[in-house]
Amino acid sequence: MNCKYFGECGSCRDYEGGYETQLLNKVESNKKRFADLYKGDMDICRSPQSGYRARAEFKIWHIGDEIHYAMNALEHKGVVIIEECPQVNVYIMDLMPKLLQSIKEKKMDKKLFGADFLSSLRGEIAVSLLYHRKLDGEWEEKAKELSQELGISIIGRSRKQKVTIGKDHITETLHVQDIDYKFMQIENSFTQPNPRVNEQMISWALNQFEGLSGDLLELYCGAGNFTIPFSSKFDKVLATEISKSSIAAAKNNMLLNDVSNIEFVRMSSEEFVQALDGVREFRRMGEVDISSYALKTIFVDPPRAGMDEASCEFAARHENILYISCNPETLYRDLKYLSKTHEVQKMAVFDQFPYTHHLEMGVKLIKRGR
């Protein structure tokens, strides 16, 4: 990827030597990190070298009467004014200057401080415009014009206010192992930013389930990004997630993909463990018949903080563990605990965030002595 802001913009920090060099640096450092837990090869899932982000957030910077896109500078020393961003996909890249010009022409820029883009691989786009002022009827009429002219959905956000013009979501289609999966992705909610790497992650994870039987338990399921494809490998899936909007999207995604063997429960992983162990009772578990599940396999995809000790202890009860992590540091900590009872059988790296030190990883663990 060629970017004229390398060395200034804080979004990309590891660009010397090009894409393959930055990827090799991350892979080698993590091979060393996990050397005492795993000696085998790591599967490597590469990213497109540019145009890989389908989700992007930019500051809107005011200089006199003009507005610009901006990003944090390296080491957070102010901001860098940008005209383009080679990270984003072609649809967002094409829209960026048009959107800024239209906002200025329609005088919608008063106290505007951010623009968040969410795009599908087929070009459906929702843009969230973030303001430090209340949005009134005049703004809404202008936003409707903007939406129609550019063929996008507009979501206006200010404190305790959300105004939606069009839809507050897009529908993404991911192609995984010759199957198309459809997903509702809601603005201002977590989605995987790099869809081509996401497809590879899902495919790799599916391969780790070959030969397994019974039912699957998933913690931190989000909107069902993994859950929906995984349902084809198991008789039943029980999945938990704390976010109300994500659970609603996950249930909708079941319908989009004609899947019926998943039961979604809105609970945190900690609450779920407490419910199963009888520590606390939850009304949300009232209709779940745990005794009907043969849970030999657990899948976890926690936030950057990883799992707490209670969740690790709970995961260790299962014969098979599949762990997707967005933070190798907390993954190492959790694997040290899980390795007391399980053996790391397979590892993979997913270059979800090229030109940064961030790396997603996948781990398959099997209970020792089974």
N, C-alpha and C positions, 0 to 999 in steps of 0.2 A: 504494500500500500504506500503510495506517495502522498504525503500530506505536508503542506507548506507551514503547518503550525507545530510540527515535531520540534521538541526542545523548548517550546513556549507553553503549549496547552497541557494542562495536568491530566487530561483524560488518558493519553498514551505516554507511558513512561519507559518502556523497554522496546526500543525501535532500532537500536544500533545493529547492523548486520542483516536487517530484514526479517521477514516472517519466520523462516526456518530457524534462524539463530535464536530469536526470542523464545520460540517454542522449545528448542533443545535446552535452553537455559532452565526453563521451568521444569521440564521433565527430569533433567539430571539432578536438580536440587531436591526434587521430591523422591527420586530413587534413593538418594542418600538419607533423606528424612525417615523413610520407611524400611531401611535396609535390615534392621533387627527384627522386623515383623514379616518381611516378604522378600524372597530372593529371585523370584521369577521375572519374566518380562512384563512390562506394562503395555496394554493396548493403547494406541494413540489415535484419538479422533480429532482431525484437523478442522480448522475453520476456513471458510473462504477468506482470502487475504484482504478484501475490502468489501464494502457494501453488505456487511454481515449483521448489522443491528436492525431489528424491526421495532425497537423501542428506544427512544432517546429523549433526554430532558435538557433543555437549554435555558440559560438566563436570557432575559430581554433587558438590554442595556440602553439607557437613554443618554445621548450626547447632544445637547442642545435640543433641536426639534426633531432629530433623527433617532431611530431605534435600530438596534443591531442584536444579533445573536452573540452570546458570550459564554465562555467556559472559565472555570477556575484555572489560574496560571499554575505552573509548576511550583511546588512548595507553598501553594496558597498565597502567592505574592500578587494579590490583585486578580484581575481577570484578563482574558485574551479575547478581543473582538474577532469573531470569525464570520466568514461569508459562506463557508461550506464545511461539510464534515464527511470525509471518505468512509468513516465507519458505517454510516447509515445506508439503508438500501436505496435503490434507485428511485423509488416512489417518494420517500421522504426527502431525498436530495433534490428532486425536481420541485417538490412543493415548497421547500423552505423559502426561497426568494419571493415566490408568488404570494405566499401567506403574509410575509412581512410587508410587502408593498400594499396589499389589499387592506391590512390592518391600519396602515398609515393613512391611506386614501379615505377610509371610512371613519377616521378619527376614533378608532377603538383602542388607542394605545395609552390613554390616560391611566396611570398607576398600574400598567401591565408590567409584571416582573418575571414571568416565566411562560414557556411553551413546551408542552410534553407531547411527543408524537408516539402513536401506536399504529403499526401497519401490519397487514397480512402479507404473505408471500405473493398474493395476487393483486395487491394494490389497494385494498380497502383501508381507509385511514380515519382515525379519530384523533383530534387535536384538543388537548386541554389547555385553555388560556387562564393564567393565574393572575389575580388582581389583588391590589391593596385598597379596594373600594367596593361598595355595594353595586351590584349589577341591576340596572333598571330596565324598563320597557324599551327605551330607545336603544340600549345596547343589544337587547334581544332581537329587535327588528334588523339591526345591522348584522348581527351574527347569522340570522337566517339568510340574508343576502350573500354573505360570505360563504356559508355552507353550500348554497346552491351554485354559486359561481365556480367554486373549486371542487365540488363533488366530494365533500368530506363531511364528517360529523364534527360538531363543535361543542365542547363542554366548557362552560364558563365557571370558574371557581373563585370564590372569595370566602372570607371568614363566615362559616356557618351557612354558606350558600352554594348551591350547585344548579346551574341552568343548562339543560341538555337540548341541543338542536340536532335532530337526527337520532342517533343512538349513542349510548354511553359505552359501547363495546364494538368489537369487530369479531368476525368469524374467521379463524385461521384453519387452514387445511395442511396437515402434516402427512407426508408420504413415508410410511415405515413398513419395510418388508412386504412391499407390493400391495399395501392396504392404505387407503386414504382415511385419516381420522380428522373429524371436525371438532373445533373447540371454540366456545365463546370465551373471549378474552376481554375483561372489563378494565376500562381506564382507571388509573389510580390503584390498581391491584397488581399483585405480583404475577408476572409471566416470564418465561424464559426469553431473554433478549435476542438470542442468536438461534433462529429456527433451524438452520441447517445442522448445527451442532446438536441441537435438541433432538432432531430426528435420529442422529447417530447414538445419542445417549439412550434413547428409548429402545432402539434396536439392540444395542449391546446388552442392556438390562434384560430384554426378552430372551436373549440367547442364554443368559445365566440360569433361566428357569427351566431349560430343557431337561426332561427326565424327572421333574418334580411332580408331585401329586398333592391332592387335598385342597385346602383353602388358603387364602393369602390374607394377612393382616398388614395394613399400611398405615403408618403414622405420618403426619404432616402432608396430607394428600393434596392440598391446594385445590385447584379447580379440576383435578383429575387428569393432569397431563400424562402421568404414568399409569394411573389407575385404569383408565379406559382401555388402552392396549393390553395391559396385564390381565384384564378380565378374560381374555381368550385362552390363557394358560392355566386357569384354575377353575374349580367348580363354582366357588363363591369367593367374593372379596368383601372384607370389612375394612372400611377406610375412615380415618378420623382427621379433623381439621378444626382449628379454633375460629377461623374467620367465617362470619355469617355469609358475606357476599361470595366467598370462594365456594362454600358448600352449595349455595344456590346455583352458581355457575356449574359446579360439578354435576348436580342433578340434571341440569339442562343438557349438559354434554352427554350424559347417558342416553337421553332421548335423541340427540343429534346423531348418535352412532348406533342406535337400536340395540343398546346393551341393557340387560335386565338382571344380571347376577351380582350387582354391587349394592352394598348397603353403606350409605354415608352417615356419619354421626358427627355433630358439631361439638367437639370436645378437644381440649388440649391433650397432649400425650400424657402429661402428668395426671390429669383427671381420669383419663381412660384406664391407666394402670391402677389408680385408686378404686375405680369402679369394679374392675375385674377381681381385685383382691379383697373386695368387701370393706374397704376402709371408709368409703363414702357411697351414698346412694345418689343417683342422678336420674331425674325424670327423663332426660334425653336418651337414656339407655333402656327405657321402659319396654320398648317394642323389639329390642334386640335379643334374640335367643342365642346367647353365647354357646350353649351346650350343643347347638346344631352345627357348629363350625369345627372342622378338623384343621386347626391352625398349626402347621409345622413350619411355615415360612413367614418371615416378616420382612417388610421393605420399609426403609426409613430415608427420608430426604429432609433433614432438619435445617433450620436457619443457620447463620454463620456461627452462632454460639455452640452449635452441636447439641448433643443430648446430655441431660443431667445424669447423675449416677443411678438414680432410680429407673430411668428409662433404659439405660444400658443393662442394668440388672434384669429388667423385664425382657428386653430383646434377647438376652442370653438364654432364656428359657426355650427358645425355638431352635429347631434343628438347623435351619437355613436362614442366614441373614444376608440381605442385600442392602448396601449402604451407599447412597449418593451424597456427596458432600461438596459444598461450595467453599470450604475452608480447610485446607490440608492440616493446619495447626490443630484445630479442635478434632479433626478426624483422627490424627495420630493419638491424641489423648484418649479418645473413645476406643480406638482399636487396642491400645494397651490394656484396657479393662476387658474388652471382649475376647482378647487373645488368651485369657485365662481359661476359657471354656471352648473357644472356637479357633480354627485354623484359617488363616487368610489363604484362600485358594486362587483368587484371581484379582487383578487390579487393572484399572484403566484411567487414563487422563483425557479430559474433554476440554479443548481450548475454547471455552465459551467467551473469554474476554481477551482477544489478541492484543499484543503490545502493552500488556499490563502484567503485574506479578500474580494476578488472580488466575486460579485454575480449579476447575471442577474435577472431582475424582469419583470413581466407582470401585466398590470392593464387594467381593463375594466371600462369605465365611461359612464354613461347615463345622458342625459340632464335633469335637474330638472324640474318638473312640466309639463312634456310633456304628 
